[in-house]
Amino acid sequence: MALEPIKQVIGRAVYVPGNDIDTDRITPARYLKVVTFDGLGEALFYDERFNPDGSEKPHPLNDPRFKGASIMLVGANFGCGSSREHSPQAIYRAGFRALVGESFAEIFFGNSTALSMPCVTADKSEIAALAEAIEQDPGLQVTVDVENLEVRYADKAFKVNLPATAQKALVEGRWDPIADLLEAGDLLEQASARLPKAVLS
């Protein structure tokens, strides 16, 4: 089964400031009890976005100017803490398709890549400039070019980084390891047939 190649993501962006934003802030622990990831987008930053009575707190994701954004700008060490895959799932199911940050926690990064959601890194100054640009124009179209490792907006562009293995997986549509295994069924059977057979006594 062929997966969709992720060569670029184009959309509006929102900036969620702060370093060391951990997975418990992204998805509070009580949301880990779900049986499926359906509807998990509603849990995204829940305790930072809502009061106990359900009323909204000031938060970039509650700002109507950024509703519908599909690219999230973040700081350093985003997604640190526990390795829960619920956090990238919540981000993806809330409509985001790419993240641009200073750095990402390794397991969070891997889980995001397996969802076809690139997490590219850039200099702090470049992220700050883009954050300022979208503050001035929330409707600004931003392109995260995975193939050419570049972010473009208005008449500006800056280089981003992405490990070669993740870039290759995304651009070639091989970002889901489970799908890769299913697709390789015949090859796996052939390899299995070549293995020595165990002798049962």
C-alpha positions as CSV (number, residue, x, y, z in Angstrom):
1,M,0.0,0.0,0.0
2,A,1.5,3.3,-1.1
3,L,1.6,6.1,1.4
4,E,1.4,9.8,0.6
5,P,4.8,11.4,0.1
6,I,5.2,14.4,2.3
7,K,7.3,16.8,0.2
8,Q,5.9,20.0,1.6
9,V,3.3,21.4,4.0
10,I,1.6,24.7,3.2
11,G,-0.7,26.5,5.5
12,R,-1.1,29.1,8.2
13,A,1.0,29.0,11.3
14,V,0.7,29.6,15.1
15,Y,3.5,30.2,17.6
16,V,3.4,28.3,20.9
17,P,6.2,29.9,22.9
18,G,8.3,28.3,25.6
19,N,11.2,25.8,26.0
20,D,11.0,22.3,27.4
21,I,7.3,21.9,26.8
22,D,6.7,18.3,27.9
23,T,4.2,15.7,26.8
24,D,2.2,16.1,30.0
25,R,1.5,19.7,29.1
26,I,0.7,18.7,25.5
27,T,-1.6,15.9,26.6
28,P,-2.5,15.7,30.3
29,A,-2.1,12.2,31.8
30,R,-5.9,11.6,32.2
31,Y,-6.2,11.5,28.4
32,L,-4.0,8.5,28.2
33,K,-6.9,6.2,29.1
34,V,-8.5,6.5,25.6
35,V,-8.9,3.3,23.7
36,T,-8.3,4.9,20.3
37,F,-6.8,8.3,19.4
38,D,-10.1,9.5,17.9
39,G,-11.0,12.9,19.3
40,L,-7.7,13.3,21.0
41,G,-7.2,16.7,19.3
42,E,-9.6,18.2,21.9
43,A,-7.1,17.3,24.6
44,L,-4.2,19.3,23.1
45,F,-2.8,21.6,25.8
46,Y,-6.1,21.2,27.6
47,D,-5.0,22.4,31.0
48,E,-3.2,25.4,29.6
49,R,-6.2,26.3,27.4
50,F,-9.1,25.8,29.7
51,N,-10.2,26.5,33.2
52,P,-11.9,23.7,35.3
53,D,-15.3,25.1,34.3
54,G,-14.4,24.8,30.6
55,S,-14.0,28.5,30.0
56,E,-11.0,29.5,27.8
57,K,-7.7,30.8,29.1
58,P,-5.5,33.1,27.0
59,H,-3.5,30.7,24.8
60,P,-2.3,31.0,21.2
61,L,-4.5,28.0,20.2
62,N,-7.6,29.8,21.6
63,D,-6.8,32.9,19.6
64,P,-9.5,33.1,16.8
65,R,-6.9,34.7,14.5
66,F,-5.0,31.4,14.4
67,K,-7.9,29.0,14.1
68,G,-7.3,26.5,11.3
69,A,-3.5,26.8,11.5
70,S,-1.7,23.7,10.3
71,I,1.9,24.6,11.2
72,M,3.1,25.0,14.8
73,L,6.1,27.0,15.7
74,V,7.8,25.9,19.0
75,G,10.9,26.4,21.1
76,A,13.7,24.1,22.2
77,N,13.3,20.5,23.5
78,F,9.6,20.3,22.5
79,G,7.9,17.1,23.4
80,C,10.3,16.1,26.2
81,G,9.2,14.1,29.2
82,S,7.4,10.8,29.0
83,S,7.3,9.0,25.6
84,R,3.5,9.0,25.2
85,E,2.6,8.8,21.6
86,H,-0.7,10.5,22.5
87,S,1.1,13.9,22.2
88,P,1.9,13.9,18.5
89,Q,-1.4,12.2,17.9
90,A,-3.2,15.1,19.6
91,I,-1.3,17.6,17.6
92,Y,-2.0,15.8,14.4
93,R,-5.7,15.3,15.2
94,A,-6.0,19.0,16.0
95,G,-5.2,19.7,12.4
96,F,-1.4,20.3,12.5
97,R,0.7,18.8,9.7
98,A,4.2,20.2,10.5
99,L,6.2,21.7,13.4
100,V,9.1,24.1,13.2
101,G,11.1,24.3,16.3
102,E,14.6,24.9,17.8
103,S,14.8,21.2,18.8
104,F,12.6,18.2,19.6
105,A,12.8,15.3,22.0
106,E,13.9,12.2,20.2
107,I,10.9,9.9,20.9
108,F,8.4,12.7,20.2
109,F,10.2,13.3,16.9
110,G,10.1,9.7,15.9
111,N,6.4,9.4,16.8
112,S,5.6,12.5,14.8
113,T,7.5,11.2,11.7
114,A,5.6,8.0,11.9
115,L,2.4,10.1,11.6
116,S,3.7,11.9,8.5
117,M,4.2,15.1,10.5
118,P,7.6,16.6,9.9
119,C,9.4,18.3,12.8
120,V,12.1,20.5,11.2
121,T,14.6,22.6,13.3
122,A,15.7,26.1,12.7
123,D,17.6,28.9,14.4
124,K,15.8,30.7,17.2
125,S,16.2,34.0,15.4
126,E,14.5,32.6,12.3
127,I,11.6,31.2,14.3
128,A,11.2,34.5,16.1
129,A,11.1,36.4,12.8
130,L,8.4,34.1,11.5
131,A,6.5,34.3,14.7
132,E,6.5,38.1,14.4
133,A,5.4,37.9,10.8
134,I,2.4,35.7,11.6
135,E,1.5,38.0,14.5
136,Q,1.3,40.9,12.1
137,D,-0.5,38.8,9.5
138,P,-2.2,35.7,10.9
139,G,-3.4,34.8,7.4
140,L,0.2,34.5,6.1
141,Q,0.8,31.4,4.1
142,V,3.9,29.4,5.2
143,T,5.5,26.6,3.3
144,V,7.6,23.9,5.1
145,D,9.5,22.4,2.2
146,V,10.6,18.9,3.4
147,E,12.3,18.0,0.1
148,N,14.5,21.1,-0.1
149,L,14.8,21.7,3.7
150,E,13.5,25.2,3.6
151,V,10.7,27.3,5.1
152,R,9.2,30.1,3.0
153,Y,6.8,32.9,3.8
154,A,6.1,36.2,2.1
155,D,9.3,37.1,0.3
156,K,11.5,35.4,2.9
157,A,13.0,31.9,3.3
158,F,15.3,30.2,5.7
159,K,17.0,26.8,5.8
160,V,15.8,24.1,8.2
161,N,17.3,20.8,9.4
162,L,15.8,17.3,9.3
163,P,17.7,14.0,9.8
164,A,18.3,12.4,6.4
165,T,16.5,9.2,7.4
166,A,13.3,11.1,8.4
167,Q,13.5,13.3,5.3
168,K,13.8,10.2,3.0
169,A,11.0,8.4,4.7
170,L,8.6,11.4,4.4
171,V,9.5,12.4,0.8
172,E,9.4,8.8,-0.4
173,G,6.1,8.0,1.4
174,R,7.7,5.4,3.7
175,W,7.0,7.2,7.0
176,D,4.9,4.4,8.5
177,P,7.0,1.4,9.5
178,I,4.0,-0.8,10.0
179,A,2.8,-0.1,6.5
180,D,6.3,-0.9,5.3
181,L,6.2,-4.3,6.9
182,L,2.8,-5.1,5.4
183,E,3.9,-4.0,2.0
184,A,7.0,-6.2,2.3
185,G,5.0,-9.3,3.0
186,D,6.2,-11.3,0.1
187,L,9.8,-10.4,0.7
188,L,9.5,-11.4,4.4
189,E,8.0,-14.7,3.3
190,Q,10.9,-15.3,1.0
191,A,13.5,-14.4,3.6
192,S,11.8,-16.7,6.1
193,A,11.9,-19.6,3.6
194,R,15.7,-19.2,3.4
195,L,16.2,-19.5,7.1
196,P,17.2,-22.8,8.7
197,K,14.3,-24.7,10.1
198,A,14.2,-25.5,13.8
199,V,14.4,-29.3,14.5
200,L,11.9,-30.3,17.2
201,S,12.9,-33.2,19.4
